[in-house]
Amino acid sequence: MQLLAVVLMQLAASGHEARPAYLALSETAPGQFSVLWRTPVLAGMRLPVVLRLPDRVKDRKDPVVSELSDSLVERRWVDAGPNRLAGERIVFSGLQLTITDVLVRVQMLDGTVSTALVRPGRPWFEVAAAPGVLAIAGAYVLHGIEHILFGFDHLLFVLALILIVRNGRMLLWTITAFTIAHSITLSLATLGLVHVPAPPVEAMIALSIMLLACEIAGAFSSEVDTGSRQENASRQESRAPFRYHRNGKGSSSKSGQLGLTSKWPWIVAFSFGLLHGLGFASALTDIGLPHGDIPLALLSFNVGVEIGQLIFIGGVLGTMFCIRRFDVPTRIRRAAVPVASYAIGITSAFWFIERLTRFGS
């Protein structure tokens, strides 16, 4: 009969007992925490749940208990030692006999916050262990790879460089210059040494892609102009030779002049790379950095960006190699570059205009 009475009391109080208990742990100094433990009061009776911290955790001073109309609040100040609470289990004794949940919030000294909802079926909570060096590095490498592979504006810029630079060695120098440049501004902006508002940076990144698209179209017209002149020269035995650049890059006529990117691609890549680095820094700021491991996270993110960039370059070059292996009609091959340049130009122009509209918002 007594057991039945207890069950009936639990059922009668079930509508009110759904209010969760609450535990907040805030690290105030290395290894020292302030504890707030609030349990709901049901019909004037405290919920029969007892907070049990790890045995090695010691009280720094006496707890303070406050009685409110609907809950009981206990404040404690504890010392968890040099190992803190990482990997430790906090037990809520008696929770398994209720239908109440416990909302847990843990804030570490470095600003890291974790939350969890503890249910009666599993009446304990394990504080997440502090991530090691390898875990931090791996996480930010993945962040870097994801950012570059899903950052379509950066990918279009790299694609434009590949289409402009036909020489393998020069392409290597160009990509290296781009990498060094965006690494510089990424580091400076992340460390707070340089600050530029995000909207102008994003708009200028789109503009840089649009300029490269114009360079691709100009380089293609130069090749077409040179090819037509050579073809005419072979058909006509003219005494007035056509004037070509000694480096064989094209005609010196105004209609076939090469742009700065075609002549000095690594300089242009370095200049625009400084701009793209600010865009990377904006993304890294949104992700957040662990206070105690900022240099490691910054380096790992940058490594991830380079890995993603190499994956994309390898995919583009591999695709171009496969296309050359097939018997693709000459007309299609000739049309591929101008079509790509116009597609890149139209897309980047749309991004530029769209990002300009954000200035006032």
Summary of the structure (lengths in Angstrom):
residues: 361
radius of gyration: 32.2
end to end distance: 68.5
largest distance: 120.9
contacts: 1073
relative contact order: 0.12
helix: 56%
strand: 17%
